[in-house]
C-alpha cells in the first residue's frame, strides 16, 4: 500500500505523517502545492491512497485533477467545514476535518481497506463535490434552531446564538441572554448548516459566532483563546491547526 500526503501547511503534513506511521502506514512522499503535485503525478506511479487537502497555497487541489487523471483513492483532509461535508457523506467519499483526530483517522483508513472505492465512481463523486465547492453562494443555511424546554418548543435565531459546543456527548447552543440549551443535532451536522461568514469551527468542540467575540488572546502552543460576550462555562480555544484559517476568517 503506497500513500502520499498533499497538504500546503508543512507542519500539518508532518503531523499527519506521524499519525499514519503510528498506524503502520508509511508515507511515500509529501507534496505542498497544485503545481508540485501535477509534476509529481506525471513523473511517478500513482499511489494507492492520497490524503488530499482541498485548499492549497496556489489554488484548489481539484486543479490537479484537471491536469492529471489520478488513479488513486482519496481521503480529503479539509478545513472547509462550511461547505461540502454533506456531499462527502452522501457520496461515500471519506474526509477528515482538521484538526485531525487519531480515532477518526484510523476509522477512515479501515474504511478504505475494507471497501476500496471504484475509480469510476470516485470520478463522478469528485465532480459533484467540485461543483458544490465552486458554487458556495448557492448554499442555503439555517436561520433558526429549535429545542424542547419542558412542554414548550423554543425558537432561536442564529443572530442570538453566541456559540455551539459539545460536552458530555451532548450538543448545546449558548444564547446572547447567557443561557445554554441542549439541541438534538451533532456538531458534525452543523458543519453544513451554519453560514461560514458568521460561524467558525475553532476546534472539535466549538463553533463561535463572529459577532459574539469580545476578545482574542495569545495562548499556549501557538493557540488563541477567545472571550465571548457572555459564555464563560468553558475555555474557548482555537486549535493550533485552525489558527491560520481563523485569522483569515476574521478578515473576510
C-alpha positions in Angstrom: 0.0 0.0 0.0 1.5 3.3 -1.1 0.3 6.6 0.4 1.1 10.2 -0.2 0.0 13.4 1.5 -0.9 16.6 -0.4 -1.0 19.5 2.1 0.3 23.0 1.8 1.0 23.5 5.6 4.2 21.5 6.2 3.7 21.2 10.0 0.2 19.7 9.4 1.6 17.4 6.7 4.3 16.2 9.1 1.8 15.7 11.9 -0.5 13.6 9.6 2.6 11.6 8.5 3.4 10.8 12.1 -0.1 9.7 12.8 -0.1 7.4 9.8 3.2 5.9 10.9 1.6 5.1 14.2 -0.9 3.1 12.2 1.9 1.3 10.4 1.1 3.1 7.1 4.3 4.5 5.6 4.0 7.8 3.6 5.8 7.7 0.3 6.0 11.4 -0.2 4.6 14.8 0.8 3.5 17.4 -1.7 2.6 21.0 -0.9 1.1 22.7 -4.0 -1.0 22.1 -7.1 1.9 22.6 -9.5 4.3 20.3 -7.5 1.6 17.6 -7.3 0.9 17.8 -11.1 4.6 17.4 -11.9 4.9 14.5 -9.4 1.9 12.6 -10.9 3.3 13.0 -14.4 6.7 11.5 -13.3 5.7 8.8 -10.8 3.4 5.8 -10.4 0.2 6.8 -8.8 -0.2 5.7 -5.1 -3.0 3.6 -3.7 -4.2 6.3 -1.4 -4.0 10.1 -1.2 -4.6 12.3 1.8 -5.7 15.5 0.0 -6.2 18.9 1.4 -8.7 21.0 -0.6 -7.2 24.4 -0.3 -3.5 24.6 -1.3 -1.2 27.6 -1.5 -1.6 28.0 -5.2 -5.3 27.1 -5.6 -7.9 24.4 -5.0 -6.4 20.9 -5.2 -9.1 19.9 -7.7 -7.0 21.7 -10.3 -4.7 18.7 -10.0 -7.4 16.5 -11.5 -7.9 18.9 -14.4 -4.4 18.3 -15.5 -3.9 14.6 -14.5 -6.1 11.6 -14.4 -5.3 10.4 -10.9 -5.8 6.7 -10.4 -5.9 6.6 -6.6 -8.3 6.5 -3.8 -8.7 9.8 -1.9 -9.4 10.8 1.7 -9.9 14.5 1.9 -8.3 16.4 4.8 -10.2 19.7 5.0 -10.9 22.8 6.9 -13.9 23.5 4.6 -16.4 22.6 7.2 -18.6 25.3 5.9 -19.0 23.7 2.5 -19.3 20.2 1.1 -19.3 17.8 4.1 -22.8 16.7 3.4 -21.8 15.9 -0.1 -18.9 13.8 1.1 -21.3 11.7 3.3 -23.9 11.3 0.6 -21.3 10.1 -1.9 -19.4 7.8 0.4 -16.1 9.6 -0.1 -14.3 9.9 3.2 -13.0 13.1 4.7 -11.2 14.2 7.9 -12.0 17.6 9.4 -9.0 19.5 10.7 -7.6 19.3 13.3 -7.4 15.5 12.5 -8.4 13.2 15.3 -6.5 9.9 15.8 -9.5 7.7 16.1 -11.2 9.3 13.1 -8.1 8.8 11.0 -7.9 5.1 12.0 -11.6 4.7 11.1 -11.1 6.3 7.7 -8.1 4.1 6.9 -10.0 1.0 8.0 -13.0 2.0 5.8 -10.6 2.4 2.8 -9.1 -1.0 3.4 -12.5 -2.7 3.8 -14.3 -1.0 1.0 -11.9 0.0 -1.8 -13.7 2.6 -3.9 -14.2 2.1 -7.7 -12.2 4.6 -9.7 -15.2 5.3 -12.0 -17.5 6.1 -9.1 -14.8 8.2 -7.4 -14.6 10.5 -10.5 -18.3 11.0 -10.5 -18.4 11.9 -6.8 -15.4 14.2 -7.2 -17.2 16.2 -9.9 -20.3 16.6 -7.7 -18.2 17.9 -4.8 -16.2 20.2 -7.0 -19.4 21.8 -8.3 -20.6 22.3 -4.7 -17.4 23.9 -3.6 -17.0 26.2 -6.5 -20.6 27.5 -6.1 -20.9 28.1 -2.3 -23.2 31.1 -2.8 -25.9 28.6 -3.9 -26.0 27.1 -0.4 -28.9 27.9 2.0 -28.0 28.0 5.7 -30.2 27.6 8.8 -31.6 30.9 10.2 -33.3 29.3 13.2 -32.9 26.4 15.6 -35.4 24.9 17.9 -35.2 22.9 21.2 -37.8 21.5 23.5 -37.9 23.0 27.0 -40.4 21.2 29.2 -43.6 21.1 27.2 -42.6 24.1 25.1 -40.7 24.5 21.9 -38.3 27.4 21.9 -37.1 29.1 18.7 -33.6 30.7 18.5 -32.5 33.0 15.6 -28.8 32.4 14.7 -28.1 36.1 15.4 -29.0 35.4 19.1 -26.6 32.4 19.4 -23.1 33.1 20.6 -21.7 29.6 20.1 -22.4 25.9 19.7 -20.4 23.4 21.8 -20.3 19.8 22.8 -20.0 18.5 26.3 -20.6 15.1 27.8 -21.8 13.7 24.5 -24.4 16.4 24.1 -24.6 19.5 21.8 -25.6 22.8 23.2 -26.2 26.3 21.9 -25.4 29.3 24.1 -27.5 32.5 23.6 -26.8 36.2 24.0 -29.0 36.0 27.1 -26.4 33.8 28.8 -28.5 30.6 28.6 -27.5 27.1 27.4 -29.9 24.8 25.7 -29.4 21.1 24.7 -30.2 20.6 21.0 -30.8 17.4 19.0 -28.1 17.8 16.5 -24.4 16.9 16.3 -21.5 19.4 15.7 -20.7 17.4 12.5 -24.2 18.1 11.2 -23.7 21.8 11.9 -20.8 21.9 9.5 -23.1 22.1 6.6 -26.0 24.0 8.4 -24.2 27.2 9.5 -23.3 30.2 7.4 -19.4 30.2 7.2 -19.4 34.0 7.2 -21.0 34.0 10.6 -19.8 30.9 12.4 -16.4 29.2 12.5 -15.4 25.9 14.0 -12.4 26.7 16.1 -11.8 23.1 17.3 -13.6 19.8 17.5 -16.0 21.0 20.2 -16.8 24.7 19.4 -18.4 26.8 16.7 -18.3 30.6 17.5 -20.3 33.5 16.1 -18.1 36.3 14.9 -20.5 38.9 16.4 -20.1 37.4 19.8 -16.3 37.6 20.0 -15.2 40.1 22.7 -11.5 39.5 22.9 -8.8 37.3 21.4 -5.7 36.4 23.5 -2.5 34.6 22.7 -2.5 31.2 24.3 0.0 28.4 24.9 1.4 26.2 22.0 0.6 28.9 19.3 -3.1 28.7 20.0 -5.6 31.5 20.7 -8.1 32.0 23.5 -11.4 33.6 22.6 -13.5 35.6 25.1 -17.2 35.7 24.1 -19.7 38.3 25.3 -21.4 36.1 27.9 -20.2 32.5 27.6 -17.9 31.6 30.4 -18.6 27.9 31.2 -15.6 26.5 29.3 -12.3 27.8 27.9 -12.8 28.7 24.2 -9.5 27.8 22.5 -8.7 27.9 18.8 -6.8 24.7 17.9 -3.3 25.3 16.6 -4.1 23.8 13.3 -7.0 26.2 12.8 -5.3 29.4 13.9 -4.3 30.4 10.3 -7.8 29.8 8.9 -9.4 31.5 11.9 -7.3 34.7 11.3 -8.2 34.7 7.6 -11.9 34.2 8.5 -11.8 37.2 10.8 -10.8 39.4 7.8 -13.4 38.2 5.4 
